[in-house]
Structure formats: C-alpha cells, structure tokens
Amino acid sequence: MSIFKYLDPYFGHLYVDEIRRMHVDEIIQTRLKEGVSNATINRLLQKLRAVLNIAHKEWEVKCDPPYIKLLKEPKKRVRWLAEPEALRLINALPSHIADMATLSLETGLRESNVTLLRWDQIDFSQRIIYIEGDDILKSEQAFVVPLSDTAVEVIKRQVGKHPTRVFTFRGNPIRRANTKAFKNTCAELGIEDFRWHDLRHTWATWHIQRGTPLEVLQELGGWSDYKMVKRYAHFTHQHLQQYVNRPTTAFVTNSATAVNFGQ
C-alpha cells in the first residue's frame, strides 16, 4: 500500500504545517492495536519523517516537522537454512513460489523486489537485474544485482507469461510471496520460525561461509549501512586466522622456561 494512501485518513484534511506529534502518535497507537510489529511501524514512520523533511528542506514549505521517535525493536535475528534443507523446501513448494524462492536464494533480493520484478529491469546480455531506489526513503539506493546461471534459468522460465511482470500465477502478476502456501509448506517440512525474508538471511550466510568479503556482500545485497552486514560476520572465522599467529617465536621455548598462562 502506498504511504500516501495509508496516511490520507490521518493527514488528508491537514496542511503540512498543521501536522503535529499527536497525529503521529495516533497512527502509532492504531497500528499497535492492529497487532503490527514495531519494525513495520518504524518503516512507516521513517518514510513519513523523510516526506516531512523533504517538504521542509527541499520544497521550502514553511513548517516545523514534528520530532518522530522510532519504536524500540528487538535484536535482529538471523534465521537461515543449510543447503540440503533449502533444497527440500524448494522441491516441496508450488512451482511459481519455488521459482521466486530460488531467485531469492540466488540473489538475496527482498520479497517486493522479486514479486514486483519487471522485464525492463532485466538485462540478459549483461546478466543483471537493476533494482530501483526508493525516492522517498533515500537510504534505499538503486543498485545492480548480478545473476548466476541458476537465476538466469529461473527468469527465462517466466518468458511469455506476462508482458511486463516476471512472476505470475494463473496469468496474473504476483503481489506476495510470503503466502499461506509458503508458510504451510514450511510447517509440513518441520521448518520452524522461518519467514520469507529469511531467504535473504540464508543467501547472505551462504556467501559468508563461502568466503565472500563483507564489503562485497554489502554491495551485492544493496545495504547502505555496514552494520546490517556485520551481523553475518560470525558465520565465518577464516578471515581472522591470518591474525592469530605472532610474527616472532618469543613464546616458543623449551619446557623448562615455557610460559604457563594458567598460573
């Protein structure tokens, strides 16, 4: 849903300079009562804050945007699947969902980047997908995603199904991937506490385990904040091994003079 469409009932009757903190609080309380998570509410607040700041600083609207404080979020979890488990999931999913899940595991793309993918974003000659940035939330910059052989095969299987959108179901463009069918399949396979976004975590974890440097992973995943990538660092230790051996032999001694760090 468009941010403007959602906010219209709250702000549609107001001028920008009339928006106050109490109006923002009303939105927060409404969403909390609806059972929406703090993280989801924060995404809305971030976009609202960005819009108000743009109106004030770039559009030169004479207003004083209210201070918008984000809600506390739980520590980021990283849930991922080992490759055999992921393969079981792919094989059990309906074909249209399996293709989207496979592309997610091959590229690390977010759900909306996959479900809303258009043919004009794909360049088969260069084997890339062009992901557009968010004009409102400036942190989501445009970036290019290179395609593996498997990713190319998945996309080519969709050719001819729809003139503009890549992924469809019964001829209609797909809007969501984290559907009841996906959740039911996970439950049937005994894959617990696993959401669609965890396919992105799985992709990132596999990259780290294969030795992909964090800075490369950041670029591949389109993260603007390095902190978001650092959470995957603990899945590997190979990059630390080169730093543990001392350049001297100062502590290589005979048994009579060996240092005992336990005393």
VMD Tcl script that draws the C-alpha trace (Angstrom):
set ca {
  {0.00 0.00 0.00}
  {1.23 3.49 -0.85}
  {2.32 5.52 2.15}
  {0.22 8.43 0.94}
  {-2.90 6.28 0.55}
  {-2.46 4.89 4.05}
  {-1.82 8.27 5.67}
  {-4.66 10.07 3.89}
  {-7.29 9.35 6.61}
  {-4.95 10.88 9.19}
  {-3.45 13.81 7.29}
  {-5.69 14.30 4.26}
  {-7.56 17.18 5.91}
  {-4.40 18.90 7.17}
  {-1.81 21.20 5.66}
  {1.79 20.10 6.11}
  {2.43 22.84 8.69}
  {-0.53 21.57 10.75}
  {0.87 18.08 11.33}
  {1.78 17.61 14.99}
  {3.26 14.91 17.15}
  {-0.21 13.93 18.41}
  {-1.19 12.99 14.85}
  {1.85 10.74 14.56}
  {1.07 9.18 17.95}
  {-2.44 8.39 16.73}
  {-1.02 6.40 13.84}
  {1.36 4.52 16.14}
  {-1.38 3.57 18.60}
  {-3.73 2.48 15.81}
  {-1.11 0.23 14.25}
  {-0.14 -1.26 17.63}
  {-3.80 -2.12 18.32}
  {-3.91 -3.82 14.93}
  {-1.09 -6.08 16.07}
  {1.51 -4.62 13.73}
  {5.13 -5.09 14.81}
  {7.32 -2.20 15.95}
  {9.64 -2.84 12.99}
  {6.80 -2.46 10.47}
  {5.57 0.70 12.18}
  {9.09 2.11 12.12}
  {9.31 1.64 8.35}
  {6.18 3.76 8.01}
  {7.50 6.38 10.42}
  {10.80 6.58 8.56}
  {9.02 7.31 5.30}
  {6.74 9.84 6.95}
  {9.73 11.57 8.52}
  {11.51 11.61 5.16}
  {8.48 13.16 3.43}
  {8.14 15.91 6.04}
  {11.85 16.69 5.91}
  {11.80 16.89 2.13}
  {8.79 19.22 2.28}
  {10.62 21.48 4.73}
  {14.14 21.44 3.27}
  {13.67 20.85 -0.46}
  {10.16 22.04 -1.26}
  {10.64 25.04 1.09}
  {7.30 24.53 2.81}
  {7.13 26.78 5.85}
  {6.64 24.14 8.52}
  {8.37 22.73 11.56}
  {8.23 18.93 11.19}
  {7.42 17.17 14.47}
  {10.07 15.06 16.11}
  {9.35 11.44 15.21}
  {10.95 8.92 17.52}
  {11.11 5.34 16.31}
  {9.86 2.48 18.45}
  {12.23 0.04 20.09}
  {12.83 -3.08 18.04}
  {14.03 -6.46 19.26}
  {17.57 -7.51 18.41}
  {17.82 -8.54 14.78}
  {17.51 -12.29 14.38}
  {19.34 -14.24 11.70}
  {17.44 -17.38 10.74}
  {18.86 -19.35 7.84}
  {18.75 -22.79 6.25}
  {21.52 -25.21 5.38}
  {21.64 -26.06 1.68}
  {20.04 -29.54 1.98}
  {17.17 -28.05 3.99}
  {16.70 -25.24 1.48}
  {16.61 -27.76 -1.37}
  {13.89 -29.73 0.42}
  {11.86 -26.56 0.75}
  {12.27 -25.60 -2.93}
  {11.22 -29.08 -4.07}
  {8.10 -29.02 -1.89}
  {6.83 -25.56 -2.83}
  {4.30 -24.90 -5.64}
  {6.27 -24.20 -8.82}
  {5.53 -20.45 -9.01}
  {6.60 -19.94 -5.40}
  {9.60 -22.27 -5.80}
  {10.89 -20.13 -8.68}
  {10.65 -16.95 -6.61}
  {12.30 -18.63 -3.63}
  {15.12 -19.91 -5.84}
  {15.73 -16.44 -7.24}
  {15.80 -15.08 -3.68}
  {18.39 -17.67 -2.65}
  {20.49 -16.88 -5.73}
  {20.36 -13.08 -5.45}
  {19.37 -12.12 -1.90}
  {16.58 -9.90 -3.23}
  {13.86 -8.76 -0.84}
  {10.33 -10.07 -1.29}
  {8.94 -7.00 -3.05}
  {11.95 -6.83 -5.39}
  {11.11 -10.35 -6.53}
  {7.31 -10.25 -6.67}
  {7.20 -6.86 -8.41}
  {10.11 -7.59 -10.76}
  {9.54 -6.26 -14.29}
  {11.06 -7.31 -17.59}
  {12.50 -3.85 -18.17}
  {14.67 -4.31 -15.05}
  {16.45 -7.32 -16.55}
  {19.39 -7.26 -18.94}
  {20.13 -10.78 -20.14}
  {23.15 -9.66 -22.16}
  {24.88 -8.37 -19.02}
  {23.15 -10.92 -16.74}
  {21.94 -8.31 -14.27}
  {18.80 -7.02 -12.56}
  {18.53 -3.31 -11.96}
  {16.89 -2.57 -8.60}
  {15.41 0.90 -8.38}
  {15.85 3.07 -5.30}
  {13.09 4.49 -3.12}
  {12.54 8.14 -3.98}
  {11.15 8.88 -0.51}
  {13.34 6.77 1.72}
  {16.72 7.86 0.37}
  {18.66 5.12 2.15}
  {17.32 2.54 -0.30}
  {19.67 3.31 -3.17}
  {19.43 1.83 -6.64}
  {21.87 -1.00 -7.28}
  {22.68 -3.74 -9.77}
  {22.32 -7.43 -8.97}
  {24.48 -9.89 -10.97}
  {22.74 -13.11 -11.95}
  {24.03 -16.65 -11.54}
  {23.35 -19.39 -14.09}
  {20.53 -20.70 -11.91}
  {18.98 -17.24 -11.55}
  {19.03 -16.74 -15.33}
  {17.34 -20.12 -15.85}
  {14.60 -19.25 -13.35}
  {13.86 -15.92 -15.03}
  {13.91 -17.37 -18.54}
  {11.26 -19.89 -17.48}
  {8.89 -16.97 -16.98}
  {9.29 -15.55 -20.51}
  {5.98 -15.18 -22.33}
  {3.76 -15.43 -19.25}
  {3.15 -11.68 -18.87}
  {4.14 -8.59 -20.92}
  {5.50 -6.50 -18.05}
  {5.85 -8.56 -14.86}
  {8.18 -11.54 -14.46}
  {6.39 -13.65 -11.85}
  {2.75 -14.61 -12.26}
  {0.17 -17.10 -11.04}
  {-2.51 -18.23 -13.47}
  {-1.68 -15.33 -15.74}
  {-1.91 -12.63 -13.08}
  {1.04 -10.71 -11.58}
  {2.03 -11.88 -8.10}
  {1.86 -9.40 -5.22}
  {3.05 -11.50 -2.28}
  {5.37 -14.47 -1.85}
  {5.13 -14.96 1.92}
  {1.74 -16.59 1.44}
  {-0.22 -19.24 3.29}
  {1.11 -21.82 0.82}
  {4.70 -20.90 1.69}
  {4.02 -21.00 5.43}
  {2.12 -24.29 5.21}
  {4.95 -25.92 3.27}
  {7.46 -24.83 5.90}
  {5.23 -26.27 8.62}
  {4.80 -29.56 6.76}
  {8.58 -29.92 6.45}
  {9.16 -29.05 10.09}
  {10.97 -25.82 9.20}
  {10.06 -23.68 12.18}
  {10.33 -19.91 12.74}
  {11.14 -19.28 9.08}
  {9.83 -16.29 7.13}
  {10.26 -15.33 3.50}
  {12.79 -12.63 4.44}
  {14.92 -15.37 5.97}
  {15.74 -16.49 2.42}
  {17.78 -13.28 2.23}
  {19.49 -14.17 5.50}
  {20.19 -17.62 4.08}
  {21.71 -16.16 0.90}
  {23.95 -13.83 2.92}
  {25.03 -16.59 5.30}
  {25.97 -18.90 2.43}
  {28.05 -16.12 0.88}
  {29.96 -15.53 4.11}
  {30.55 -19.26 4.56}
  {31.99 -19.41 1.02}
  {34.38 -16.60 1.89}
  {32.72 -13.58 0.30}
  {34.19 -10.44 1.95}
  {31.73 -8.35 3.96}
  {32.25 -5.27 1.80}
  {31.42 -7.30 -1.33}
  {28.36 -8.78 0.34}
  {27.22 -5.26 1.26}
  {27.38 -4.23 -2.39}
  {25.68 -7.39 -3.64}
  {22.85 -7.01 -1.14}
  {22.33 -3.29 -1.64}
  {22.83 -2.42 2.03}
  {23.65 1.23 2.72}
  {24.60 0.55 6.35}
  {27.65 -1.62 7.02}
  {26.18 -2.57 10.41}
  {23.49 -4.56 8.61}
  {26.16 -6.73 7.01}
  {28.30 -7.14 10.14}
  {25.63 -9.33 11.75}
  {26.65 -12.13 9.37}
  {30.34 -11.93 10.26}
  {30.11 -14.55 13.00}
  {29.25 -17.25 10.44}
  {32.88 -17.46 9.39}
  {36.29 -17.26 11.04}
  {38.64 -17.86 8.12}
  {39.35 -14.14 7.70}
  {40.62 -13.99 11.32}
  {43.05 -16.89 11.08}
  {45.82 -14.81 9.50}
  {45.94 -12.53 12.54}
  {46.33 -15.07 15.37}
  {49.93 -16.26 14.82}
  {52.62 -13.93 16.17}
  {55.33 -12.78 13.76}
  {58.05 -13.84 16.26}
  {58.91 -17.02 18.13}
  {59.20 -15.31 21.51}
  {56.95 -17.84 23.20}
  {58.41 -20.92 21.52}
  {60.69 -22.12 24.30}
  {61.88 -25.35 25.86}
  {59.81 -26.97 28.56}
  {61.98 -25.56 31.35}
  {61.26 -21.94 30.51}
  {57.83 -22.20 28.88}
  {55.30 -19.66 30.00}
  {52.33 -21.18 31.79}
  {49.35 -18.84 31.40}
  {47.27 -20.98 33.72}
  {49.24 -19.91 36.81}
}
mol new
graphics top color blue
foreach p $ca { graphics top sphere $p radius 0.5 }
foreach p [lrange $ca 0 end-1] q [lrange $ca 1 end] { graphics top cylinder $p $q radius 0.2 }
display resetview
